[in-house]
Every structure is written in structure tokens, then in C-alpha cells.
């Protein structure tokens, strides 16, 4: 979940979020498909979360106008707010448990909300990641389910950007080139991960997101009303 989240925040500091989202379509798709196919239970996961994935697509199509609209400052502020919220939730280690009965109606609702935020900001971690983490899945199942969610979100976002004219041939070429450093970063990250304490990395990862998101939000608000 680090590539699109961190990259959207950093690229959003130097370009409109819609351009950043278009640039990240191919790297996000390839790395997320990699994660989705790495586990052993893809078909049962697809069946379990089919309604959530359908609503992710619907929500993305509904929210894309906020990202592709004329107000870059609004999109930047929304992106910053989502990153800051995700960083805060992670630092507070907010956790809850969802019962099987509640999952039936919560999955579509979470999918729709996640989709709207995906369309509006290009980031697809809220509220999907905290929700999926609350379902009590084992590590491998959770990682594969996150891969499925991110893959569907990326496909929905890319399709919406294409339909809105924001993912053109020139952008697709740049997005393809961005795949090379993204894959290099994944290999490097896998090596570094072996020498890091998980809790230390987790804490500083969320601190970084909170600082980045807050900075983006304040800059966007300042540029709009200054």
C-alpha cells in the first residue's frame, strides 16, 4: 500500500493530483497484481468481497469528477486530508472487530466510500485498509485481499481517468517508464525490510504520512484563500 499512497502525496506537492494519479496507474497496477496473485486463496477472496469490489468501481466513477475537475487546490486539499487521516489512524492503532453478520452490509458500504475517495484523491486506503484489517484474516489472506482491493481500485481509477481524457497516450508512456523505479523500489524495500524492526518502521511511516498530508492540506487551503 506504500507506492500509491506515498507517491501520490509526494507527486501532489509538485503537480496536480490528477496528473499524479494518471502517472501512477501502470506502476500501481503491476505491483498490486503481483501482490494479489502471490497468495493461495484468490478465488474464495474474490467471491467473499465481490460486492465490495463492485461498489469500489461504482464509487470511483462517482467521485472522479472531483479529481478531474477544474479545482486543483480542492483535489490537493482532499488528498492531504486523506493522507493525514490515514497517518493518524495508523499512529493511534485504531482497531475494531467486524462480525460476519455485519460484514454483509459493511463491505458494500466500505467499498462505495473507498471508491468515492479513490476517485476524488487517487488514494485507495481509506477506509478499505482499516476495515479489511478488522476481519480477523491471517497474514497471507489479508495481504492477498489488500492486493485484490488495490488492483480493482487501480483499474477503476485508470478507466475513469481514461474516460475523462486524463490518461492519454503521452501519460501512459510516462506511467510505463515509472514502472522501472517502482519495481526497483520494491526489490530494495524487500531487502531493507529484513533489517528493520516492524514497529519502528510502522511508526515513522505513519508519522511521515501525517506530516505530508497536513502540509499538502495547509498549502492547498492557503493557495485557495490567500
C-alpha positions, 0 to 999 in steps of 0.5 A: 500500500506504500507506492500509491499512497506515498507517491501520490502525496509526494507527486501532489506537492509538485503537480496536480493530483490528477496528473499524479494519479494518471502517472501512477496507474501502470506502476500501481497496477503491476505491483498490486497484481503481483501482490494479489496473485502471490497468495493461495486463496484468490478465488474464495477472496474474490467471491467473499468481497465481490460486492465490495469490489463492485461498489469500489468501481461504482464509487470511483466513477462517482467521485472522479469528477472531483479529481478531474475537475477544474479545482486543483487546490480542492483535489490537493486539499482532499488528498492531504486530508486523506493522507493525514487521516490515514497517518493518524489512524495508523499512529493511534492503532485504531482497531475494531472487530467486524462480525460476519453478520455485519460484514454483509452490509459493511463491505458494500458500504466500505467499498462505495466510500473507498471508491468515492475517495479513490476517485476524488484523491487517487488514494485507495486506503481509506477506509478499505485498509482499516476495515479489511484489517478488522476481519480477523484474516491471517497474514497471507489472506489479508495481504492477498485481499489488500492486493485484490482491493488495490488492483480493482481500485487501480483499474477503476481509477485508470478507466475513469481517468481514461474516460475523462481524457486524463490518461492519454497516450503521452501519460501512459508512456510516462506511467510505463517508464515509472514502472522501472523505479517502482519495481526497483523500489520494491526489490530494495524495500524487500531487502531493507525490510529484513533489517528493520524492526516492524514497529519502528518502521510502522511508526515513522511511516505513519508519522511521515504520512501525517506530516505530508498530508497536513502540509499538502492540506495547509498549502492547498487551503492557503493557495485557495484563500490567500 
